[in-house]
Amino acid sequence: MIRLVIHADRCKNCGLCQAVCPEENLRASESFNDAGYHPTAQCDEDRCTGCGLCALMCPDVCFEIYRVAEEAKAGE
């Protein structure tokens, strides 16, 4: 399982991550961050493959990607 963390406070919604996501799983959020931008948000947690393209493209280092073991998820 993949857990994607998006640091919305750093995001200026440049759209680079949205353009490279092969699953088309990223979009602009309807809410604003403190800088006045609509930060990128994930559409569906289960569609993320953890490819890391969003993190590679992001000039503001807004993404963290974690691979979570299924056993760890079951224990939560």
Residue pairs with C-beta under 8 A, 6 or more apart in sequence:
1 67
1 68
1 69
1 70
1 73
2 45
2 48
2 49
2 50
2 65
2 66
2 67
2 68
3 45
3 65
3 66
3 67
3 68
4 42
4 45
4 48
4 50
4 54
4 63
4 64
4 65
4 66
5 63
5 64
5 65
5 66
6 39
6 40
6 41
6 42
6 62
6 63
7 61
7 62
7 63
7 64
8 29
8 33
8 39
8 40
8 41
8 62
9 33
9 34
9 35
9 39
10 60
10 61
10 62
11 33
11 37
11 39
11 40
11 60
11 62
12 35
12 37
12 60
13 28
13 37
13 38
13 39
13 40
14 59
14 60
15 28
16 57
16 58
16 59
17 26
17 40
17 53
17 54
17 57
17 58
17 62
17 63
18 26
18 27
18 28
18 40
19 57
20 53
20 54
20 56
20 57
21 53
21 54
22 49
22 51
22 53
23 47
23 48
23 49
24 43
25 42
25 43
25 44
25 47
25 48
26 40
26 41
26 42
26 43
26 54
27 40
27 41
27 43
28 38
28 39
28 40
28 41
29 38
29 39
29 40
29 41
30 38
31 38
31 39
32 38
33 39
39 62
40 54
40 62
42 48
50 65
50 67
52 65
54 63
55 61
55 63
55 64
55 65
